[in-house]
Every structure is written in C-alpha cells, then in structure tokens.
Amino acid sequence: MFVKKLSNCESFLAGDSTILKELFNPSKDKLCVNYSLAHAIVKPNSRSIKHSLTTSEVYYILKGSGIMHIEIESQNVSEGDTIIIPPNSVQFIENSGSDDLIFLCIVEPAWQAENEIVLE
C-alpha cells in the first residue's frame, strides 16, 4: 500500500511558475503506474507560464476559479472541473479569483523534465 500525505510533500516552484507538491512519480516512488500526480497552486492575480508537454495532462480543479488556455481556446474553470490537455499543446492557466487556484495535475506518461518546454 502506498499512502502519502500532502503535508509531507515539499513545495517547489515548477518551470511553469506554479507552486507544486509532487504526490507521486513512479520514477521516484517505484510504483507500478505510468502516470504522475501533483498538487498545484496558482496565487491570485497570477498565472502559469506558457508551456507544453510532449505527454497528455489532466487538471482537476479543487478550489478557486481561473481561465484555462489551450492553444487558441480559453475557458473559465472552477471547482469540480476536469480539463484534458492534449500532448504538445501550448497551455497556461490563470487565476481569475481572489483565492488560491488549487488543482491536481495528472501527467501520463509520468512527468519528466525533458518532456516539458517552457515558452516564456
């Protein structure tokens, strides 16, 4: 059984400027899954940096509201929304609310630095 508390995960500033806590990544945690899971925060009046991943990604919004930008499309998102981000899509998310925008990121195959291109 694998259980990890969010409070025990170290925060770091990701390449796209989100505040991340990696919950698990099979390359580090020796798990038999092909995806990684991270907890992300974008502060009010802030946004992630435009970037793309060669892998697919899913965001699940836990708290707050924002605007998700994928290629030329933009859509308001809020608590309970799931966003599918296709591989190689230019993307960023902005916090349009007054509270932290908090979401989960699932990357499949699991996130690796060499699969991410920061564009700004």
C-alpha positions as CSV (number, residue, x, y, z in Angstrom):
1,M,0.0,0.0,0.0
2,F,1.2,3.5,-0.9
3,V,-0.1,6.5,1.1
4,K,1.5,9.9,1.1
5,K,0.2,13.0,3.0
6,L,0.1,16.3,1.1
7,S,1.5,17.9,4.2
8,N,4.7,15.7,4.0
9,C,5.4,16.7,0.4
10,E,7.9,19.5,-0.3
11,S,6.7,22.6,-2.2
12,F,8.7,23.9,-5.1
13,L,8.3,26.4,-7.9
14,A,7.8,24.5,-11.1
15,G,9.2,25.5,-14.5
16,D,5.8,27.0,-15.4
17,S,5.7,29.1,-12.1
18,T,3.0,27.0,-10.3
19,I,3.7,26.0,-6.7
20,L,3.8,22.2,-6.9
21,K,3.9,19.3,-4.5
22,E,4.6,16.1,-6.3
23,L,2.4,13.4,-4.7
24,F,4.0,10.6,-6.6
25,N,6.0,9.9,-9.7
26,P,6.8,6.2,-10.5
27,S,10.4,7.1,-11.4
28,K,11.0,8.3,-7.8
29,D,8.4,6.3,-5.8
30,K,9.0,2.9,-7.5
31,L,5.3,2.4,-8.3
32,C,3.8,0.2,-11.0
33,V,1.8,3.0,-12.7
34,N,2.6,5.0,-15.8
35,Y,1.4,8.4,-14.6
36,S,2.4,11.1,-12.0
37,L,0.2,13.1,-9.7
38,A,1.0,16.6,-8.4
39,H,-0.9,19.2,-6.3
40,A,-0.6,22.7,-7.9
41,I,-1.4,26.3,-6.7
42,V,-1.6,29.5,-8.7
43,K,-1.9,32.6,-6.5
44,P,-4.5,35.3,-7.1
45,N,-3.6,37.7,-9.9
46,S,-1.1,35.3,-11.3
47,R,-0.8,32.6,-14.0
48,S,1.4,29.8,-15.0
49,I,3.9,30.4,-17.8
50,K,3.0,29.2,-21.3
51,H,4.4,25.8,-21.8
52,S,3.8,22.5,-23.5
53,L,4.3,18.8,-22.6
54,T,5.0,16.0,-25.0
55,T,2.7,13.9,-22.8
56,S,-1.0,14.2,-22.0
57,E,-2.1,16.0,-18.9
58,V,-5.3,16.3,-16.9
59,Y,-6.1,19.2,-14.4
60,Y,-8.8,18.7,-11.8
61,I,-9.8,22.0,-10.1
62,L,-10.1,21.5,-6.3
63,K,-10.6,25.2,-5.3
64,G,-10.9,28.6,-6.8
65,S,-11.6,29.9,-10.3
66,G,-9.5,30.6,-13.4
67,I,-9.2,30.7,-17.1
68,M,-7.6,27.8,-18.9
69,H,-5.8,28.5,-22.1
70,I,-5.0,25.6,-24.5
71,E,-3.7,26.7,-27.9
72,I,-6.2,29.3,-29.2
73,E,-9.1,28.3,-26.9
74,S,-9.8,29.8,-23.5
75,Q,-12.5,28.8,-21.0
76,N,-13.5,29.7,-17.4
77,V,-12.9,26.9,-15.0
78,S,-13.7,26.4,-11.3
79,E,-14.0,23.8,-8.5
80,G,-15.0,20.4,-9.8
81,D,-13.9,21.0,-13.4
82,T,-11.7,18.5,-15.3
83,I,-9.5,19.7,-18.1
84,I,-7.9,17.4,-20.7
85,I,-4.7,18.9,-22.2
86,P,-3.6,17.0,-25.3
87,P,0.1,16.3,-25.9
88,N,2.2,19.1,-27.4
89,S,-0.5,21.8,-26.7
90,V,0.6,25.3,-25.7
91,Q,-1.1,25.9,-22.4
92,F,-1.3,28.1,-19.3
93,I,-3.8,28.7,-16.6
94,E,-4.6,32.0,-14.9
95,N,-6.2,32.6,-11.5
96,S,-9.1,35.0,-12.0
97,G,-10.3,34.8,-8.4
98,S,-9.4,36.3,-5.1
99,D,-8.4,33.0,-3.5
100,D,-5.7,30.5,-4.5
101,L,-6.5,28.4,-7.5
102,I,-5.7,24.8,-6.4
103,F,-5.8,21.8,-8.7
104,L,-4.4,18.3,-9.3
105,C,-2.2,17.5,-12.3
106,I,-2.1,14.0,-13.7
107,V,0.6,13.5,-16.4
108,E,0.7,10.3,-18.5
109,P,3.3,9.0,-19.1
110,A,4.7,10.3,-15.9
111,W,6.2,13.8,-15.8
112,Q,9.9,14.2,-16.7
113,A,11.7,17.5,-17.1
114,E,12.8,16.6,-20.7
115,N,9.1,16.3,-21.7
116,E,8.3,20.0,-20.8
117,I,9.0,23.0,-22.9
118,V,8.7,26.4,-21.2
119,L,7.9,29.0,-23.8
120,E,8.3,32.4,-22.0
